[in-house]
Amino acid sequence: MKVVIAEKPSVARELAKVFGATGKKNGYIEGKNYSFTWAFGHLLQLAPPQDYGYYGWREQNLPMLPQKFKLAIRKVKTKDGIVEDPAVRKQLDIIKMLFDEAEEIIVATDAGREGELIFRYIYHHLKCKKPFRRLWISSQTDSAIKDGFRNLKPGADYDTLFSSAHCRSVSDWLVGMNATQALSISAGNRSVLSLGRVQTPTLAMICARYLEMKNFVPQIFFQVSILLNKNGQTFKAVSVQNFKEKSQAQEVFDKVLDVASGHATGGLILNVEAKSKKEPPPLLHDLSSLQQEANKRKGYTADQTLAILQNLYESKLVTYPRTGSRYIGDDIFATVPALIEKLQSHPDFGKHAQFLGTIPLNKRSVNAKKVTDHHAILTTGENPGYLSEDRQAVYDMIAGRMLEAFHKECLKDLTKLTIESGSKFTATGTVIKSAGWRSVFNEADEEKKDEDNASLPKVEAGEPLPIENKALLEKQTKPKPLYTEATLLKALETAGKEIEDEELRYAMKESGLGTPATRASIIETLITREYILREKKNLVPTTKGLAVYEVVKDKKIAQAELTGTWEKRLEEIRSGASVHDFKEEIKAYTRTITTELLRAGKTLASVVNAELIK
């Protein structure tokens, strides 16, 4: 008998259905010489401090550095305290019985780092020695499942993936447990002040941005604008210089030769700078970019988008959701025309899908070298039928992005005019000559949002034009806006660096904070711990969050770039880098932050009021 273990019951049922296995048992399904069982996510976790002899929260225990980590059954809170989850114990006993009887185990947990960790922890906890192979698929369609089972991979191929996952688990335990206890103990043990390897630099980013806005002092400046006319078409130009003093702007204003002053041709075109620009289509979606779009368009939280996407995946409508790649290989690209053809019946995108069937597809998102565990998110070609509003919205974002990504470039004409009228002025305008990929959602061009002119008339250098009006404008500088989930997710990709270029940002993603699959839970954790809250779309720190930030802001644990390097190191372990070296570095890091926080926490009482930490 072969035993297939999935990450959750719903997936196990789908796999069993494909095989025609219908014998429902307690905790598994059997048939066709297969048994299909499941976990409920993480059944096992690294054991708590007391399992290593670290009882209570005492300074003399710190730093806690177990020689060898143990596994413990997931626990739940009850009226009798925190106890082993009886449902987990029961399912582990069922899995052990099946493993004992198996001739081979097939690993069908989610094909990623955490999915590998879930299986390996169960396998090691049960002291199982049976051979196992890996099902590695990016889609839950029947054909993808069958193809995956025909091409099972040796389990040993994923040893480095497990090493990376285990190192992540160990580093989170070491940093989280020690930092939390150190700060809480030195602050007087009046409350649990939780810190973490990824959550703390994320909190620091949110707090720093909030304080930057709160403490921002606007700077007043002045501009002069003029309104010119060419054959009945008016357009606006502004002074090339911003003025700190109103009197300076007034001098320029007074020199403008406008119609009201009796000047019929008060503006002279000094220079016409016109150039064409080809704007490439956006890359396909990975989880993070989709979460950003869903937050901007619909206000969905990152966690909500992931849940909707997981549902679409399990419904066979989209490919693997927790991907960090925005590219596909040539093998997947070969299937794209058929996927686009299936979208021809889509009520909003049908005409675009039909058009793409008549042209060579853009291959900007095709690069096998940039595909990681899984390719970018695509539709599967399955008919979605009726979907709830939120599922339809996310599905449409994926379908629409597919059409954008393989569409033609957007062609624009960018024009800049320099005008003389007592002083120099400039006018800019962008005209879209061929919308290309922008026609899919028909959205405003980001480059045009700050322009004063929808379009500019055709003019030549040396041409005089009348100035119909002039104005002296008082403006002020603005702070950077508070983080939304969309902008925070973008910043987390590059450890706080604000990079707009999507390909450059993608190139830096291995140095980011967390992974596409974990960033949603980081935000939710900070909210649960009452460090931040949502105000409309903005993420705002609480008094408690600001108090913790004040204590840790200069410490290593709050440094986004430093912490982001650990994620890069975890990826390097997947390629064979030393696990031992990484663990030793994490231990050294843990010793440092524990010492820092034991000192820093002693000042927390002066930062946090008694009401906060009672």
N, C-alpha and C positions, 0 to 999 in steps of 0.2 A: 504494500500500500504506500502511496505517496501522499504526504501531508503538505497542503498549501496553507501558509499563514499570511493573512492580510492585516492591514492596520486597523480596520474597523469592520463591523458586521455587514454594513451595506455593500462594501467592496467584495467581501467574501461571497455574499449572495450572488452578485453579478458574475463573478468568476465561476461559481458553481453552475449557474444558469447556462453559461456558454458551453460547459462540459456536459450538460444534461444531468447533473447530479441533483437529486431531489429528496434524498433521505434526510429529513430534518431531525437532528439529535440535540441533546442539551449542550450548547456551546459549539456546535459544528454541524456541517452538512456533509453527507457522504454519498458516494455513487461512482460508478465507472472506475473502480479501484483508486479513487481519490477521496481524501477528506479535506474539507475546507474549513479552517478555523480562523480565529481573529483575536486581536488585542483590542483595547479601547484606548488607542493612543499609548501614552507612556504608562505601562503597568508597573514598571520598576524605575527607581531613581537612586541617585547616590545617597547612601545612608546619612542620617543626621549626626551632628557632633557627638551626641551621647553614646552612639554605637562605637565610638573610638575612645571612650572614657573621658570625654570633655563634658562634665556635668555642670549645669548652670552657666550663667554668663559671668565669667570671672576674668579679670585682666591677666592673671597668671597663666591662663590657658592659651593666651594669644601670643603669636599666631598659631592657629590650629593647622598642622601640616601632616595629615595622615601618611604613613609610609605606603600603605596600599588601600585603595578605596574599596568599600563594600557596597553591595546593592541591597536595597530595602523595598518591600512592597509599598506601593502608593498608599498614603494614609488619608483619612477623612476626619472631619470634626464631628463629634457626637456629643450628646449630653454627658457622656462619661469621659470626655476628653478626646484627644487625637489617637485614633486607633487604625489598625490595618483595614483597608477597604475589603469587606467580605466578598464583594462581587469580583474583585481582582484576584483574591486568593482562590476563589472557586474556578475562575477562568484559567488561572495558571495551572491548577491541578488537571483540568481538562487537556490543556496544551501538553503537559508532561505525559499524560496517558497516551496521547496521539503520537508524540515524538518517540516514546518508548517502542511503539508498535511500527513506526515508519521504517521503510527501507531507504527513503530519501525525503528530504525536506525541500520545499520550493518556497523561497522568500518572495512574498508579494506585497510587502509593506510599501509605502510610498517610495518611489524611486528617487531618493535624495538623502541628504546627510542625516536628518532626524529619523527618517524611515529605517535607515540602516541601523541606527542606534537602538531603536525600539526592538528590532529583532535580535540583535547581538546581545543586548542585556538579558532578554528572555533566555536565549540559547545558553549563555554563560551561567545565569542563575540556576537553570535546571541541570547544569553540568552535562549537557547533551554533547555527544561525540558523533552523531549521525552526519553523513555528508549532506551538504545543501548546495543548491544552485539558485541563481537570482533571476527573477522576472524583472526586466527593465523596459518599461513602456512609457510613452508620452501621451497615450490616449486610451480611453476606456471603451472604445468601440469594439464590437465583437471581432472584427477583422484584426484590429491591433492586438487584442488579447490572444487570439489564436496564433498570430505571427510571433508574438512574444514567447509563447510556450514552445513554439518550434525552434526558437533561438535562445534558450535559457543560457545564462552566463555562469561560469564557475564562480562559486562563492568567494574564492580567494581573490578574485579580481577586484573585490570591494573592501579588502582589508585596510587599505590606506584611507578609504572613505570612513570606515568605522574609527580608525585612529584619529582622524580629524574631528569626528563627532564626539568621541570620548574626551579628547583634549579640550574641546569646547565645554563639555559638561563639567570636567574637573576644574577648569579655570574659572567658570562661573561660580562653582561651589567655593573654591578657595578665596576668591576676591569678595564674593557676596557675603558669605558667612563671616569672614574675618572683619571686613570693613563695617558691616552692620553692627556686629558686637562691639567693635572698638569704639565707634562713634557713640553708640547707645550707652555703653558702660561709662565712658569719660564724660558724657553729658548728664550722668546721674541716674541712669536706668529708669527714667520717668516715663519713657515710651520707647517703642522700637523705631529707630531711625534707619530705615533700610537703604542700603547702597548696593550698587552692582556694577559689574565690568562695563556694561553697555548703557544701562539705564541712567547712571550718574552723569556721564558726559552728555547724554541726550538732555537731561534736566538742565545741565549747565548751559547748553545752547539756548534753550527756551528762556531761562532766567536772564542770561546776558542780553538777549534781544529785547526782552521786556524792559529791563532797566535802561538799556540804551534809548528806547523810545520814551520812557518815563522821564529821563533826565535830559532829553534832547531840548536844546534851546534853539528855536528857529532863527535863522539869519534872514533879515529883510534885504531884498535887492530890487532893483528897478530895471525895466526894459522899456523900449519905445517900439511901438508897432505902427506899421503903415498899411493902408489898403489901396492897392493899385488896380487899374482897369485896363484890360486889353480887349477892345472891340466888344464891350459889354460884359466880359467875364472878369469878375473881381477875384483877387487873391491877396493873401496876407503875407507880409514879411516882417521880421523882427530885427532889432539892432544886434550886430554881431557880438556886442559886449554887454555884459550885465554890470550894473552900476551899484556900488554900495551906498552912494549918496544920492539923494533925490535931486540935488542941485546939478549933479553931473548929467543925469538923465534929462533934466529940464533944458539944459543947453542943447543937447542933441534934438530934443523935441522942437525947440524953437527954430532950429535950422532947417527943419523939414519943409520942402517947398510943395505945399498941398494946394488943391484947387481953391480952398477957402481963402488962401492968401493971394489968389490971383495968378497962380502958376498952372498953366494948362499941361505942361509936360515936366513935372517936378521930379520924376524918378528916371534915372538913366541905367539901363541894363549894362553892367560892366562885364559880366561873365555868365555863360550858360554851360553848366556841367551836366551832361546827360550820359547815362550808361545803362546798359541792359544787365539784368541779373537773372541767373537761373537758380531757383530755390529748390533744393532736392526734397523729395518726400520724407516724412518722418520715418524712423525705424519702427519695426513691429513692436508690439507691447511685450514687456516682461511684467512680472507682478507689480514691481514698484511703480513703473510708469503708468500702468493701468489704475493703480490705487490713486495716483496723483490726478489722473484725468477724472476719475469718478468723484473725487473730492471737489474738484473745480466745477464740474458740470452739475452734479447732483447733491453735493454736500455729504456724500457717504463717508463714513469713517474708514480708515484703512482696514480695521477689523471686519466691518460690514462687507466691504468689497471682497475680502478674502473668503468670507463665509459664502457669499453669493457665487463667487468663482468656483469654489470647491463643489458647490451644488451643481453648477453647470458641467463641471468635469465628471462628476459621478453620474450625471444624466447623459453622458456621452456626447455633449454638444461642443465642448472645447477641449483643447489639449492640456497637458499637465500645468497646473496653475502656479506652483511655487518655483518657477524658473527665474533665474537671474540673467537670462540671455535674451537679446533682442534680435538675434540672427537665426537663420536656418541654413542647413547645408543643401547641396545640390540635389540630394536624394529627396528631401522634403519639397524643395522647389519644384520638382517634377510633378508633384501632386497638386500644386497650387492652382493651375488652370481649372481643374475639375472642381476644386473647392469654390473658386470664384463663380463658376458656372452655376453652382447650386444656389448662389445668392441672387440670381437673376429674377427670382420671384419675390425678393424682399421688397416690401412696399416703399421703403425710402431709398434703398441702394440699388434697386434692380437695373436702372438705366446705366449706372456706373459700372456694374458688373458686366452688362452687355457690351459696353464700350471697351472694357479691358480685354474682352474676348477678341477684339479686332486689331490690337496693337501688341508689339513686343513688350513683355512685362519688365518693369524697372527692377534691377537686381541689387539695389543698394543694401538690402537687408539679407543678402545671400553671401555668407562667408563661413564656411565650415570651421575655420580655425578659431572663430569667436563664439562657437557654440559650446557651452559648458555641459553640465549633466543633461540638460534638456534644452530643446530649441525654444524659440519665442512662442507666445500663445497664439494659436490659430483656431478657427472653427474646424469642425470635423467633417462637415458635409451632411451630418444627420439633420433631418427636419425638426426644428425646435417646437413646432406646433404652438399651442397657447402657453405663454409664459407670464408669470406675475410681473407687475410693473418694474420692480427692481431687477429681476433676472433679465427681463427684456432690455433694460437700459444698459446693463453691463455686457450682455451678448452683443448689442448693437455697437458698443464701443470697440469690441474686438473685431467684429465684422467690418465696421467702418475703417478701422485702422489698417486692416488687411488690404482693403481697396486703396486707401491712401498710399500705403507703402509700395505697392506695385504699379502705381499710377505714374503719369508723366510729371516732369518737373513743372513748377509754377514759373512762368516767365513774366518779369516785371521790367518796367522802365523807371529808373530813379533819376530825378532831376533836381538840381540845386542851382538857384539863381542868386547872383550877387548884384545888389542894386545900390546906386549912389544917390543920396539926396541930403547933402550937407554932412552925411556920415554914411557908413556902410551898413547895409541890411542884407539879410538872406531869407530866401523862401525855398522850402523843400516840398516835394510831392512825389508820390509813388502811384504809378498806373499799372494795374495788372493787365497784361496783354493776352495771356493765356492762363486760365486758373489752374489747369492741370489737377494735381492732387487736392488743391484747396476747394475744388468743386464738390467733393464728397459731402462734407458737412457745411460747406458754404459759409465759413466763419470769417470774421474780420481778420485782416492781416495785422499781426502784432507790431510790425515795423511801422504801420500807419497810425497807430493809436495816439502818438504824440505829435502828429503833423496837424498843422492848421488848415491845410488845403486838401480837399478831396482830389483835385487835379490841378495842373498848372497849364496855362495857355502856351501855345507855341510862340516863342519870342527869340530875338537874335541879339547878340552883343552889339552895343552901340545904339539900341533902340530906346527912344524916350517914351515914357508912359505917364499919364496923369495919376496923381495921388489923391484919391477921393476923401480920405480921412486919415487921421493920426491919433494915437492914444499913448498916454504915459501910464505904464502898468506897474503896480506894486505887487510883488510876489514874495514868497518866503520858501526857504529850503524845507524839505520834509525828511523825517527819519525813515529808516528802513521799517517796513510794516512788520507787525507781529507774525510769528509763524502760524500758518495754517497746517493741517496735516499734509496737504499737497507740497507746500514749500519745505516743510520739515523733512519729509521723505526724500525730497530731492537733495537737501543738504546732508542727510545721513549717508547718502550714496558716496559722498566724497569727504566724509569726516569733517563737515562744517564748511568746506570750501564752496563758495557760491559760483558754480560753473554752469553757464547757460547752454553751451554747445553740447548737444546730446552725445556725440561720439567721444569727445574728450571726457565727459562725465562717465561714460561707460568704461573708458579705458582705466579710470581711477577707481572703479567700483570695488576692486579687491582690497582697497585701503579704506573702505567705508566703515561705518558703525553698524554692526549687526548684519543680517542678510535680508533679502527681500521677504523671506518666509517669517522672519522674527520681528521685523520693525513694527508691525501692527501691534503685536503683544507688548512691545516695549512701551508704546504710547498708552495702552490700556493699563499696564502695570503702574505707570506713573500716576494715572488718574485714580486707580484703586487705592494707592497709597497716599492719596490726598496731597500729592506734590504739585499737580497741575489740574486744571479744569478747562472745559470747553466753554467759550463765550462766543456763541454763534459759530463761525468757522474758525475762530482764532483759538490757539492754545496759550493759556495764561497761567503763570505760576501762582500757587496759593501762598499765604503767609508762611506756612510750614515749609513749602518748597524753597522759598526765598531764603529762609533761615538756614536750611541745610546747605544751600548753594553758597551762602556767605562764608560758611566754615570750610567747604571743600574746594572753592573756586580756584585756589592756587595750588591744589594738590594734584599729584599725578592721576588720581582716579577720575578727575574731572576734565582731563585734557583729551579732547576729541581725536586729534591726530594721533597721539600716542596710543590711545586705546584702539583706534582704527587699525593700527599695525598688527594687532593680535589677530584680527580677522584675516588679514593677508597671510600671516604665518599659518593659520589653520588651513588655508587653501594650499599653501606650499607643502604641508604635511600630506595632503592628498597626492602630491606628486613625488612623495618619498622622502621629504625632509625629516630630520631627526625628531622623534617624539620626545626622547629623553631631554634633548636640549631645550625644547619648548617648555616642558614641565619644570625644568630647573629655573628657567627665566621667569615663569609664572610664580614660582615659590619665592624668588628674590623680590619680584614685584609685590607680592603679598606681604612679605616682611616689611618692605618700605612703606606701603600705604597703611599698614596696621600701626606702625610707629607714628607716622604722621597724624593719623586720626586720633590715636590715644592722646596725643598732645593737643590737637586742635579742638577736640570735643570738650575740653575743660573750659573753653570760652563760650560754649554753646548757650549756657544759661544766660549770658549777657546779650545774646542775639535772639533767642527764642523766649517768649514770655511764658509764665507758668501755665497759663490756660492752654497753650499749644501742646506742651509735653506732659500734661498731668496724666 
